[in-house]
Amino acid sequence: MHKAGFVNIVGNPNVGKSTLMNVLVGERVSIATFKAQTTRHRIMGIYNSEEMQIVFSDTPGVLKPNYKLQESMLNFSNSALADADVLLYVTDVVEKPEKNIEFIDKVRKQTAPVLLLINKIDLSNQDDLVTLVEKWKELMPQAEIIPISATAKFNTDYIMKRIKELLPESPPYFDKNQWTDKPARFFVTEIIREKILLYYDKEIPYSVEVAVEQFKEDAKKIHIHAVIYVERDSQKGIIIGRQGKALKKVATEARRDLERFFGKAIFLETYVKVDKDWRSSDRELRNFGYHQD
């Protein structure tokens, strides 16, 4: 008997969905930072064993969209509700259960099994956690509620056990050697964007998109030309920094991670360009891979 299915991860921003995804897949597939809206795309990570294939899908955090980029991010999350064999709804001990009640209403209507995961329990105490579980039971009575800590890997083995029990019998959907649906260039842009999220403040990281213009690979090394797009000339100056030091730091840190990721020497060249209001342009968003067909 072989089991296979789609396990889709949804929830609000900053509750640790990406960290959980990486723990469950066993590979670094999704970028995970302390800032909200880290994930912008729907990213698949594939767990394979002899008798099972679990296709995990990390989605952007659910939020009320203020511009077209966020509309596209919400569409990715909504699409994850449609094709889930098992749905993981991730919240944490800080978040109020009533946040984004419209999306919770959609989750309540799911016919697929729902595991409601309360993350970051190391930041709470037993009494508060019991109260929180009761609130979630009222909001989502059909869900199985599991307290977890993704960073400490507490209860993540149990999540995998429940997923394996709930998955339907099916042949694999992807080749057994495949661990994601994304091309190599995608992970280059995500790793560079992760460094920008970590090293810059305020609005800067959310005004940035990264594109790979050249990716040349041979047996021992990869040459990459990447462009960091911003919306304003002032943002370009901040990204580059005084005497180019800020951009050099981003590129150096990204190159180290890329060498670990690909297992090869990386030659990374980064440039900064202004693309005014790309977050609100249908054409530009499509070019960056945000609009679904």
Secondary structure, DSSP 8 states (H G I E B T S, - for coil): --EEEEEEEEE-TTSSHHHHHHHHHTS--S---SSTT---S-EEEEEEETTEEEEEEE-------SSHHHHHHHHHHHHHHHS-SEEEEEEESSS-TTTTHHHHHHHHT--S-EEEEEE-GGGS-HHHHHHHHHHHHHH-TTSEEEE-BTTTTBTHHHHHHHHHHHS-B---SS-TT--BSS-HHHHHHHHHHHHHHHH--TTGGGG-EEEEEEEEE-SSEEEEEEEEEESSHHHHHHHH-GGGHHHHHHHHHHHHHHHHHHSSEEEEEEEEEE-TTGGG-HHHHHHTT-S--
